[in-house]
Amino acid sequence: MKTKVAVSIEDRLTREVDLLVRADRYPSRSQAIEAAVAEHLRRIKRRRLAEACVLLDPSEEVALAEEGLGADATAWPPY
C-alpha cells in the first residue's frame, strides 16, 4: 500500500530527477523520489548502528559472550 504525499522540492532537484526519468533510470518522478527517500533512511539506520557499535568495548563483549558459554557449553549436544 502506498500513501500519496505532496512535497515541495527545489527546482534544481526536480530537474535532476527529471533527467534520471528521461534516462530510464526510474519510470517516474514518484519512483525516483521514493528510491531516494528509502536509500536515505537506510543510511540513517546504518549510521545509528555504527555509532552504537563505537560505544561497545570489545573485550567486555568477549567476556560477556564467554561467560554465557562457560557453564552451558558442556550441555550442548554435539554437532
N, CA, C and O atoms as a CHARMM CRD file, in Angstrom:
* protein
*
  316
    1    1 MET  N      0.84500  -1.18100   0.00000 PROA 1      0.00000
    2    1 MET  CA     0.00000   0.00000   0.00000 PROA 1      0.00000
    3    1 MET  C      0.89100   1.24400   0.00000 PROA 1      0.00000
    4    1 MET  O      1.89400   1.30100   0.71100 PROA 1      0.00000
    5    2 LYS  N      0.52800   2.19400  -0.77100 PROA 2      0.00000
    6    2 LYS  CA     1.29600   3.43200  -0.86000 PROA 2      0.00000
    7    2 LYS  C      0.41300   4.59700  -0.44800 PROA 2      0.00000
    8    2 LYS  O     -0.80100   4.59700  -0.65700 PROA 2      0.00000
    9    3 THR  N      1.06400   5.58900   0.14500 PROA 3      0.00000
   10    3 THR  CA     0.38200   6.81200   0.55100 PROA 3      0.00000
   11    3 THR  C      0.83000   7.93400  -0.36000 PROA 3      0.00000
   12    3 THR  O      2.02200   8.09100  -0.62400 PROA 3      0.00000
   13    4 LYS  N     -0.10800   8.70300  -0.83300 PROA 4      0.00000
   14    4 LYS  CA     0.22200   9.84700  -1.67500 PROA 4      0.00000
   15    4 LYS  C      0.62900  11.00900  -0.77500 PROA 4      0.00000
   16    4 LYS  O     -0.06900  11.34400   0.18200 PROA 4      0.00000
   17    5 VAL  N      1.77700  11.62200  -1.09700 PROA 5      0.00000
   18    5 VAL  CA     2.31200  12.71000  -0.29000 PROA 5      0.00000
   19    5 VAL  C      2.67800  13.86200  -1.22100 PROA 5      0.00000
   20    5 VAL  O      3.31600  13.66000  -2.25500 PROA 5      0.00000
   21    6 ALA  N      2.27100  15.05500  -0.84700 PROA 6      0.00000
   22    6 ALA  CA     2.64800  16.23700  -1.62200 PROA 6      0.00000
   23    6 ALA  C      3.88800  16.84600  -0.97200 PROA 6      0.00000
   24    6 ALA  O      3.91100  17.09500   0.23400 PROA 6      0.00000
   25    7 VAL  N      4.91300  17.08200  -1.78100 PROA 7      0.00000
   26    7 VAL  CA     6.14300  17.68800  -1.26600 PROA 7      0.00000
   27    7 VAL  C      6.55000  18.83000  -2.18700 PROA 7      0.00000
   28    7 VAL  O      6.20200  18.86200  -3.36700 PROA 7      0.00000
   29    8 SER  N      7.29300  19.76000  -1.61300 PROA 8      0.00000
   30    8 SER  CA     7.87700  20.84700  -2.40400 PROA 8      0.00000
   31    8 SER  C      9.37700  20.64800  -2.38500 PROA 8      0.00000
   32    8 SER  O      9.98300  20.51700  -1.32100 PROA 8      0.00000
   33    9 ILE  N      9.97900  20.62500  -3.57900 PROA 9      0.00000
   34    9 ILE  CA    11.43300  20.49400  -3.66100 PROA 9      0.00000
   35    9 ILE  C     11.97200  21.58000  -4.58200 PROA 9      0.00000
   36    9 ILE  O     11.24300  22.12800  -5.40900 PROA 9      0.00000
   37   10 GLU  N     13.24100  21.88100  -4.43200 PROA 10     0.00000
   38   10 GLU  CA    13.87100  22.92100  -5.24200 PROA 10     0.00000
   39   10 GLU  C     13.81500  22.56800  -6.72500 PROA 10     0.00000
   40   10 GLU  O     13.84500  21.39600  -7.10000 PROA 10     0.00000
   41   11 ASP  N     13.73300  23.58500  -7.55000 PROA 11     0.00000
   42   11 ASP  CA    13.68000  23.38000  -8.99700 PROA 11     0.00000
   43   11 ASP  C     14.87000  22.57000  -9.48500 PROA 11     0.00000
   44   11 ASP  O     14.72300  21.70500 -10.34900 PROA 11     0.00000
   45   12 ARG  N     16.05300  22.84700  -8.93500 PROA 12     0.00000
   46   12 ARG  CA    17.26400  22.12900  -9.34600 PROA 12     0.00000
   47   12 ARG  C     17.10500  20.63000  -9.12200 PROA 12     0.00000
   48   12 ARG  O     17.49400  19.83100  -9.97300 PROA 12     0.00000
   49   13 LEU  N     16.53400  20.24200  -7.97900 PROA 13     0.00000
   50   13 LEU  CA    16.34100  18.82200  -7.69000 PROA 13     0.00000
   51   13 LEU  C     15.30900  18.20800  -8.63500 PROA 13     0.00000
   52   13 LEU  O     15.45200  17.06600  -9.07100 PROA 13     0.00000
   53   14 THR  N     14.27400  18.97800  -8.94100 PROA 14     0.00000
   54   14 THR  CA    13.25700  18.48800  -9.88100 PROA 14     0.00000
   55   14 THR  C     13.88400  18.21700 -11.24100 PROA 14     0.00000
   56   14 THR  O     13.59600  17.20300 -11.87700 PROA 14     0.00000
   57   15 ARG  N     14.74400  19.13200 -11.68100 PROA 15     0.00000
   58   15 ARG  CA    15.41100  18.92600 -12.97800 PROA 15     0.00000
   59   15 ARG  C     16.29300  17.67900 -12.95200 PROA 15     0.00000
   60   15 ARG  O     16.33400  16.92300 -13.92200 PROA 15     0.00000
   61   16 GLU  N     16.99900  17.46800 -11.83800 PROA 16     0.00000
   62   16 GLU  CA    17.85300  16.27800 -11.73900 PROA 16     0.00000
   63   16 GLU  C     17.02300  14.99600 -11.74500 PROA 16     0.00000
   64   16 GLU  O     17.40100  14.01200 -12.38100 PROA 16     0.00000
   65   17 VAL  N     15.90700  15.00600 -11.04600 PROA 17     0.00000
   66   17 VAL  CA    15.01200  13.84100 -11.03500 PROA 17     0.00000
   67   17 VAL  C     14.48400  13.59600 -12.45100 PROA 17     0.00000
   68   17 VAL  O     14.44400  12.45900 -12.92100 PROA 17     0.00000
   69   18 ASP  N     14.08400  14.67100 -13.12000 PROA 18     0.00000
   70   18 ASP  CA    13.58400  14.53000 -14.48800 PROA 18     0.00000
   71   18 ASP  C     14.63600  13.94500 -15.42500 PROA 18     0.00000
   72   18 ASP  O     14.30500  13.15700 -16.31100 PROA 18     0.00000
   73   19 LEU  N     15.89700  14.32300 -15.23900 PROA 19     0.00000
   74   19 LEU  CA    16.97300  13.74300 -16.05800 PROA 19     0.00000
   75   19 LEU  C     17.07900  12.23600 -15.83700 PROA 19     0.00000
   76   19 LEU  O     17.28000  11.47600 -16.78500 PROA 19     0.00000
   77   20 LEU  N     16.94300  11.80900 -14.58100 PROA 20     0.00000
   78   20 LEU  CA    17.00100  10.37700 -14.27800 PROA 20     0.00000
   79   20 LEU  C     15.82800   9.63000 -14.91500 PROA 20     0.00000
   80   20 LEU  O     15.99000   8.51200 -15.40400 PROA 20     0.00000
   81   21 VAL  N     14.67000  10.24400 -14.90700 PROA 21     0.00000
   82   21 VAL  CA    13.48800   9.61300 -15.51600 PROA 21     0.00000
   83   21 VAL  C     13.66600   9.53300 -17.03200 PROA 21     0.00000
   84   21 VAL  O     13.39300   8.49900 -17.64100 PROA 21     0.00000
   85   22 ARG  N     14.12800  10.63700 -17.64000 PROA 22     0.00000
   86   22 ARG  CA    14.33700  10.62700 -19.09500 PROA 22     0.00000
   87   22 ARG  C     15.41300   9.62100 -19.50400 PROA 22     0.00000
   88   22 ARG  O     15.36100   9.07000 -20.60400 PROA 22     0.00000
   89   23 ALA  N     16.38700   9.37900 -18.62500 PROA 23     0.00000
   90   23 ALA  CA    17.45300   8.41600 -18.91900 PROA 23     0.00000
   91   23 ALA  C     17.02100   6.98400 -18.59000 PROA 23     0.00000
   92   23 ALA  O     17.83300   6.05900 -18.63500 PROA 23     0.00000
   93   24 ASP  N     15.75200   6.80900 -18.26200 PROA 24     0.00000
   94   24 ASP  CA    15.18400   5.48800 -17.92900 PROA 24     0.00000
   95   24 ASP  C     15.81400   4.85300 -16.69300 PROA 24     0.00000
   96   24 ASP  O     15.81600   3.63000 -16.55600 PROA 24     0.00000
   97   25 ARG  N     16.34500   5.67100 -15.79800 PROA 25     0.00000
   98   25 ARG  CA    16.84200   5.14500 -14.51500 PROA 25     0.00000
   99   25 ARG  C     15.67100   4.81600 -13.60700 PROA 25     0.00000
  100   25 ARG  O     15.74200   3.89600 -12.79200 PROA 25     0.00000
  101   26 TYR  N     14.58400   5.58300 -13.75500 PROA 26     0.00000
  102   26 TYR  CA    13.34800   5.35900 -12.99700 PROA 26     0.00000
  103   26 TYR  C     12.17200   5.58300 -13.93500 PROA 26     0.00000
  104   26 TYR  O     12.25100   6.40500 -14.84800 PROA 26     0.00000
  105   27 PRO  N     11.08600   4.86000 -13.71500 PROA 27     0.00000
  106   27 PRO  CA     9.93100   5.02200 -14.60400 PROA 27     0.00000
  107   27 PRO  C      9.15000   6.32000 -14.37000 PROA 27     0.00000
  108   27 PRO  O      8.40600   6.76300 -15.24500 PROA 27     0.00000
  109   28 SER  N      9.31900   6.93200 -13.18600 PROA 28     0.00000
  110   28 SER  CA     8.55500   8.14400 -12.89200 PROA 28     0.00000
  111   28 SER  C      9.26700   8.96700 -11.82600 PROA 28     0.00000
  112   28 SER  O     10.15400   8.47400 -11.12900 PROA 28     0.00000
  113   29 ARG  N      8.86500  10.22000 -11.71300 PROA 29     0.00000
  114   29 ARG  CA     9.37600  11.07300 -10.63900 PROA 29     0.00000
  115   29 ARG  C      9.08200  10.44300  -9.28100 PROA 29     0.00000
  116   29 ARG  O      9.93200  10.40500  -8.39200 PROA 29     0.00000
  117   30 SER  N      7.87900   9.96200  -9.15300 PROA 30     0.00000
  118   30 SER  CA     7.45000   9.38600  -7.87800 PROA 30     0.00000
  119   30 SER  C      8.37200   8.25300  -7.44900 PROA 30     0.00000
  120   30 SER  O      8.78600   8.19900  -6.29100 PROA 30     0.00000
  121   31 GLN  N      8.69600   7.35400  -8.36300 PROA 31     0.00000
  122   31 GLN  CA     9.55300   6.22400  -8.01100 PROA 31     0.00000
  123   31 GLN  C     10.99200   6.65700  -7.76000 PROA 31     0.00000
  124   31 GLN  O     11.67800   6.06200  -6.93000 PROA 31     0.00000
  125   32 ALA  N     11.45400   7.67500  -8.45800 PROA 32     0.00000
  126   32 ALA  CA    12.80400   8.19100  -8.22000 PROA 32     0.00000
  127   32 ALA  C     12.90000   8.79600  -6.82600 PROA 32     0.00000
  128   32 ALA  O     13.86400   8.55100  -6.10100 PROA 32     0.00000
  129   33 ILE  N     11.90800   9.57700  -6.45800 PROA 33     0.00000
  130   33 ILE  CA    11.91400  10.20700  -5.13800 PROA 33     0.00000
  131   33 ILE  C     11.73200   9.16600  -4.04700 PROA 33     0.00000
  132   33 ILE  O     12.37000   9.26100  -2.99900 PROA 33     0.00000
  133   34 GLU  N     10.88100   8.17800  -4.26700 PROA 34     0.00000
  134   34 GLU  CA    10.69800   7.10200  -3.29200 PROA 34     0.00000
  135   34 GLU  C     12.00800   6.35100  -3.06000 PROA 34     0.00000
  136   34 GLU  O     12.35100   6.03400  -1.92100 PROA 34     0.00000
  137   35 ALA  N     12.73400   6.06800  -4.13300 PROA 35     0.00000
  138   35 ALA  CA    14.01600   5.36400  -4.00900 PROA 35     0.00000
  139   35 ALA  C     15.02400   6.21600  -3.23100 PROA 35     0.00000
  140   35 ALA  O     15.78100   5.69200  -2.41400 PROA 35     0.00000
  141   36 ALA  N     15.03200   7.51800  -3.48400 PROA 36     0.00000
  142   36 ALA  CA    15.97100   8.40800  -2.78300 PROA 36     0.00000
  143   36 ALA  C     15.65600   8.46700  -1.29000 PROA 36     0.00000
  144   36 ALA  O     16.56800   8.44000  -0.46300 PROA 36     0.00000
  145   37 VAL  N     14.39000   8.54700  -0.94600 PROA 37     0.00000
  146   37 VAL  CA    13.99700   8.58700   0.46500 PROA 37     0.00000
  147   37 VAL  C     14.34600   7.26700   1.14500 PROA 37     0.00000
  148   37 VAL  O     14.87100   7.26600   2.25800 PROA 37     0.00000
  149   38 ALA  N     14.06200   6.15200   0.49200 PROA 38     0.00000
  150   38 ALA  CA    14.36200   4.83100   1.06700 PROA 38     0.00000
  151   38 ALA  C     15.86600   4.67500   1.30600 PROA 38     0.00000
  152   38 ALA  O     16.27900   4.17900   2.35400 PROA 38     0.00000
  153   39 GLU  N     16.67900   5.09400   0.34800 PROA 39     0.00000
  154   39 GLU  CA    18.13700   4.99500   0.49900 PROA 39     0.00000
  155   39 GLU  C     18.62400   5.87800   1.64100 PROA 39     0.00000
  156   39 GLU  O     19.49100   5.47400   2.41600 PROA 39     0.00000
  157   40 HSD  N     18.07500   7.06600   1.74600 PROA 40     0.00000
  158   40 HSD  CA    18.48400   7.96500   2.82600 PROA 40     0.00000
  159   40 HSD  C     18.12600   7.36800   4.19100 PROA 40     0.00000
  160   40 HSD  O     18.91900   7.45100   5.12900 PROA 40     0.00000
  161   41 LEU  N     16.95400   6.77500   4.30500 PROA 41     0.00000
  162   41 LEU  CA    16.55700   6.15200   5.57100 PROA 41     0.00000
  163   41 LEU  C     17.45700   4.96600   5.91200 PROA 41     0.00000
  164   41 LEU  O     17.78600   4.76300   7.08100 PROA 41     0.00000
  165   42 ARG  N     17.86300   4.17500   4.90500 PROA 42     0.00000
  166   42 ARG  CA    18.80000   3.06200   5.14100 PROA 42     0.00000
  167   42 ARG  C     20.12700   3.58600   5.67400 PROA 42     0.00000
  168   42 ARG  O     20.70500   3.00800   6.59500 PROA 42     0.00000
  169   43 ARG  N     20.60700   4.67800   5.09500 PROA 43     0.00000
  170   43 ARG  CA    21.88500   5.26000   5.53800 PROA 43     0.00000
  171   43 ARG  C     21.79300   5.77300   6.97200 PROA 43     0.00000
  172   43 ARG  O     22.73200   5.62000   7.75300 PROA 43     0.00000
  173   44 ILE  N     20.67400   6.37600   7.31000 PROA 44     0.00000
  174   44 ILE  CA    20.49000   6.86000   8.68600 PROA 44     0.00000
  175   44 ILE  C     20.53200   5.68700   9.65400 PROA 44     0.00000
  176   44 ILE  O     21.17900   5.77600  10.69700 PROA 44     0.00000
  177   45 LYS  N     19.85600   4.58600   9.32900 PROA 45     0.00000
  178   45 LYS  CA    19.85000   3.40400  10.20300 PROA 45     0.00000
  179   45 LYS  C     21.24900   2.82700  10.35000 PROA 45     0.00000
  180   45 LYS  O     21.66000   2.47700  11.45600 PROA 45     0.00000
  181   46 ARG  N     21.99200   2.72200   9.24000 PROA 46     0.00000
  182   46 ARG  CA    23.35500   2.19000   9.29900 PROA 46     0.00000
  183   46 ARG  C     24.25500   3.07200  10.14600 PROA 46     0.00000
  184   46 ARG  O     25.07100   2.57500  10.92300 PROA 46     0.00000
  185   47 ARG  N     24.10500   4.38500   9.99500 PROA 47     0.00000
  186   47 ARG  CA    24.92500   5.31600  10.75800 PROA 47     0.00000
  187   47 ARG  C     24.61500   5.20400  12.24900 PROA 47     0.00000
  188   47 ARG  O     25.52800   5.25100  13.07300 PROA 47     0.00000
  189   48 ARG  N     23.34700   5.05900  12.60100 PROA 48     0.00000
  190   48 ARG  CA    22.98700   4.91500  14.01400 PROA 48     0.00000
  191   48 ARG  C     23.56900   3.63200  14.58500 PROA 48     0.00000
  192   48 ARG  O     24.04300   3.62300  15.72100 PROA 48     0.00000
  193   49 LEU  N     23.54100   2.53700  13.80600 PROA 49     0.00000
  194   49 LEU  CA    24.12900   1.28200  14.26100 PROA 49     0.00000
  195   49 LEU  C     25.63000   1.42500  14.43400 PROA 49     0.00000
  196   49 LEU  O     26.18800   0.95800  15.42700 PROA 49     0.00000
  197   50 ALA  N     26.29400   2.06900  13.47400 PROA 50     0.00000
  198   50 ALA  CA    27.74900   2.27000  13.56600 PROA 50     0.00000
  199   50 ALA  C     28.10200   3.11900  14.78300 PROA 50     0.00000
  200   50 ALA  O     29.08200   2.84100  15.47300 PROA 50     0.00000
  201   51 GLU  N     27.30800   4.15100  15.04500 PROA 51     0.00000
  202   51 GLU  CA    27.57400   4.99700  16.20800 PROA 51     0.00000
  203   51 GLU  C     27.40300   4.20600  17.50500 PROA 51     0.00000
  204   51 GLU  O     28.16600   4.40300  18.45100 PROA 51     0.00000
  205   52 ALA  N     26.41700   3.31900  17.55900 PROA 52     0.00000
  206   52 ALA  CA    26.20000   2.50000  18.75000 PROA 52     0.00000
  207   52 ALA  C     27.33900   1.49200  18.92200 PROA 52     0.00000
  208   52 ALA  O     27.76300   1.22500  20.04600 PROA 52     0.00000
  209   53 CYS  N     27.83200   0.93600  17.82500 PROA 53     0.00000
  210   53 CYS  CA    28.92000  -0.04800  17.89700 PROA 53     0.00000
  211   53 CYS  C     30.21000   0.56900  18.41600 PROA 53     0.00000
  212   53 CYS  O     30.99000  -0.09900  19.09500 PROA 53     0.00000
  213   54 VAL  N     30.43800   1.83500  18.10200 PROA 54     0.00000
  214   54 VAL  CA    31.64500   2.51500  18.57800 PROA 54     0.00000
  215   54 VAL  C     31.66800   2.55800  20.10300 PROA 54     0.00000
  216   54 VAL  O     32.73700   2.55600  20.71300 PROA 54     0.00000
  217   55 LEU  N     30.49300   2.59500  20.71200 PROA 55     0.00000
  218   55 LEU  CA    30.41100   2.68400  22.16700 PROA 55     0.00000
  219   55 LEU  C     30.71200   1.35900  22.87300 PROA 55     0.00000
  220   55 LEU  O     30.93500   1.33900  24.08300 PROA 55     0.00000
  221   56 LEU  N     30.72100   0.25900  22.12500 PROA 56     0.00000
  222   56 LEU  CA    30.96500  -1.05300  22.72400 PROA 56     0.00000
  223   56 LEU  C     32.44800  -1.25000  23.03300 PROA 56     0.00000
  224   56 LEU  O     33.31700  -0.78000  22.29900 PROA 56     0.00000
  225   57 ASP  N     32.71600  -1.95000  24.12300 PROA 57     0.00000
  226   57 ASP  CA    34.07600  -2.31800  24.49700 PROA 57     0.00000
  227   57 ASP  C     34.28100  -3.76400  24.05400 PROA 57     0.00000
  228   57 ASP  O     33.67200  -4.66700  24.62800 PROA 57     0.00000
  229   58 PRO  N     35.13000  -4.01000  23.04100 PROA 58     0.00000
  230   58 PRO  CA    35.29400  -5.36400  22.51100 PROA 58     0.00000
  231   58 PRO  C     35.67300  -6.39300  23.57700 PROA 58     0.00000
  232   58 PRO  O     35.14800  -7.50600  23.56100 PROA 58     0.00000
  233   59 SER  N     36.55900  -6.05100  24.48800 PROA 59     0.00000
  234   59 SER  CA    36.97000  -7.03000  25.49800 PROA 59     0.00000
  235   59 SER  C     35.80800  -7.34900  26.44200 PROA 59     0.00000
  236   59 SER  O     35.67100  -8.48700  26.89100 PROA 59     0.00000
  237   60 GLU  N     34.98500  -6.36600  26.73900 PROA 60     0.00000
  238   60 GLU  CA    33.81000  -6.60600  27.59000 PROA 60     0.00000
  239   60 GLU  C     32.79200  -7.48900  26.86700 PROA 60     0.00000
  240   60 GLU  O     32.17500  -8.35900  27.48200 PROA 60     0.00000
  241   61 GLU  N     32.61900  -7.26800  25.56800 PROA 61     0.00000
  242   61 GLU  CA    31.68300  -8.08300  24.79200 PROA 61     0.00000
  243   61 GLU  C     32.14900  -9.53900  24.73700 PROA 61     0.00000
  244   61 GLU  O     31.33300 -10.45400  24.84500 PROA 61     0.00000
  245   62 VAL  N     33.46200  -9.75900  24.56800 PROA 62     0.00000
  246   62 VAL  CA    34.00600 -11.11700  24.55100 PROA 62     0.00000
  247   62 VAL  C     33.80100 -11.77400  25.90900 PROA 62     0.00000
  248   62 VAL  O     33.40900 -12.93800  25.98800 PROA 62     0.00000
  249   63 ALA  N     34.06600 -11.03100  26.97000 PROA 63     0.00000
  250   63 ALA  CA    33.89300 -11.57400  28.32300 PROA 63     0.00000
  251   63 ALA  C     32.44600 -11.96800  28.56500 PROA 63     0.00000
  252   63 ALA  O     32.18200 -13.02100  29.14500 PROA 63     0.00000
  253   64 LEU  N     31.51300 -11.14500  28.13500 PROA 64     0.00000
  254   64 LEU  CA    30.09500 -11.47000  28.30600 PROA 64     0.00000
  255   64 LEU  C     29.71800 -12.71500  27.50900 PROA 64     0.00000
  256   64 LEU  O     28.97500 -13.56700  27.99700 PROA 64     0.00000
  257   65 ALA  N     30.22600 -12.81900  26.29200 PROA 65     0.00000
  258   65 ALA  CA    29.91900 -13.98600  25.46300 PROA 65     0.00000
  259   65 ALA  C     30.49000 -15.25700  26.07000 PROA 65     0.00000
  260   65 ALA  O     29.82400 -16.29200  26.09900 PROA 65     0.00000
  261   66 GLU  N     31.71200 -15.18000  26.54900 PROA 66     0.00000
  262   66 GLU  CA    32.34300 -16.35700  27.15000 PROA 66     0.00000
  263   66 GLU  C     31.68700 -16.72900  28.47100 PROA 66     0.00000
  264   66 GLU  O     31.61100 -17.90900  28.81200 PROA 66     0.00000
  265   67 GLU  N     31.22000 -15.75300  29.20600 PROA 67     0.00000
  266   67 GLU  CA    30.53200 -16.01200  30.46800 PROA 67     0.00000
  267   67 GLU  C     29.25900 -16.81900  30.21200 PROA 67     0.00000
  268   67 GLU  O     28.93300 -17.73000  30.97300 PROA 67     0.00000
  269   68 GLY  N     28.56000 -16.48900  29.16300 PROA 68     0.00000
  270   68 GLY  CA    27.33200 -17.20200  28.82300 PROA 68     0.00000
  271   68 GLY  C     27.59700 -18.60400  28.32000 PROA 68     0.00000
  272   68 GLY  O     26.74400 -19.47900  28.46600 PROA 68     0.00000
  273   69 LEU  N     28.75100 -18.83900  27.73400 PROA 69     0.00000
  274   69 LEU  CA    29.06500 -20.15500  27.17600 PROA 69     0.00000
  275   69 LEU  C     29.71800 -21.08700  28.18600 PROA 69     0.00000
  276   69 LEU  O     29.60300 -22.30600  28.05500 PROA 69     0.00000
  277   70 GLY  N     30.39300 -20.55100  29.17900 PROA 70     0.00000
  278   70 GLY  CA    31.19600 -21.34600  30.08400 PROA 70     0.00000
  279   70 GLY  C     30.48500 -22.54900  30.67100 PROA 70     0.00000
  280   70 GLY  O     30.93800 -23.67600  30.47100 PROA 70     0.00000
  281   71 ALA  N     29.41400 -22.36000  31.37100 PROA 71     0.00000
  282   71 ALA  CA    28.73400 -23.44700  32.06000 PROA 71     0.00000
  283   71 ALA  C     27.87700 -24.27400  31.11100 PROA 71     0.00000
  284   71 ALA  O     27.72900 -25.48200  31.29900 PROA 71     0.00000
  285   72 ASP  N     27.32200 -23.64000  30.10900 PROA 72     0.00000
  286   72 ASP  CA    26.37900 -24.32900  29.24700 PROA 72     0.00000
  287   72 ASP  C     27.03000 -25.10200  28.10600 PROA 72     0.00000
  288   72 ASP  O     26.37800 -25.95500  27.50400 PROA 72     0.00000
  289   73 ALA  N     28.26800 -24.83600  27.79600 PROA 73     0.00000
  290   73 ALA  CA    28.90700 -25.45600  26.63500 PROA 73     0.00000
  291   73 ALA  C     28.93600 -26.97500  26.74200 PROA 73     0.00000
  292   73 ALA  O     28.79300 -27.65700  25.72700 PROA 73     0.00000
  293   74 THR  N     29.11500 -27.51900  27.92100 PROA 74     0.00000
  294   74 THR  CA    29.16000 -28.97800  28.07000 PROA 74     0.00000
  295   74 THR  C     27.77400 -29.59900  27.89400 PROA 74     0.00000
  296   74 THR  O     27.66900 -30.78000  27.56300 PROA 74     0.00000
  297   75 ALA  N     26.73100 -28.83800  28.10700 PROA 75     0.00000
  298   75 ALA  CA    25.37800 -29.36400  27.98600 PROA 75     0.00000
  299   75 ALA  C     24.85700 -29.34400  26.55500 PROA 75     0.00000
  300   75 ALA  O     23.80400 -29.91600  26.27300 PROA 75     0.00000
  301   76 TRP  N     25.57300 -28.69900  25.65900 PROA 76     0.00000
  302   76 TRP  CA    25.12600 -28.60200  24.27500 PROA 76     0.00000
  303   76 TRP  C     25.30300 -29.95000  23.58000 PROA 76     0.00000
  304   76 TRP  O     26.29700 -30.63700  23.81400 PROA 76     0.00000
  305   77 PRO  N     24.37000 -30.32900  22.74400 PROA 77     0.00000
  306   77 PRO  CA    24.53300 -31.58500  22.00300 PROA 77     0.00000
  307   77 PRO  C     25.62800 -31.44100  20.94900 PROA 77     0.00000
  308   77 PRO  O     25.84300 -30.35000  20.42200 PROA 77     0.00000
  309   78 PRO  N     26.32100 -32.53600  20.64200 PROA 78     0.00000
  310   78 PRO  CA    27.37100 -32.45600  19.62000 PROA 78     0.00000
  311   78 PRO  C     26.76000 -32.21100  18.23800 PROA 78     0.00000
  312   78 PRO  O     25.62200 -32.60000  17.97300 PROA 78     0.00000
  313   79 TYR  N     27.51900 -31.57200  17.37800 PROA 79     0.00000
  314   79 TYR  CA    27.03700 -31.30100  16.01200 PROA 79     0.00000
  315   79 TYR  C     27.37100 -32.43800  15.11100 PROA 79     0.00000
  316   79 TYR  O     27.05000 -32.40000  13.92300 PROA 79     0.00000
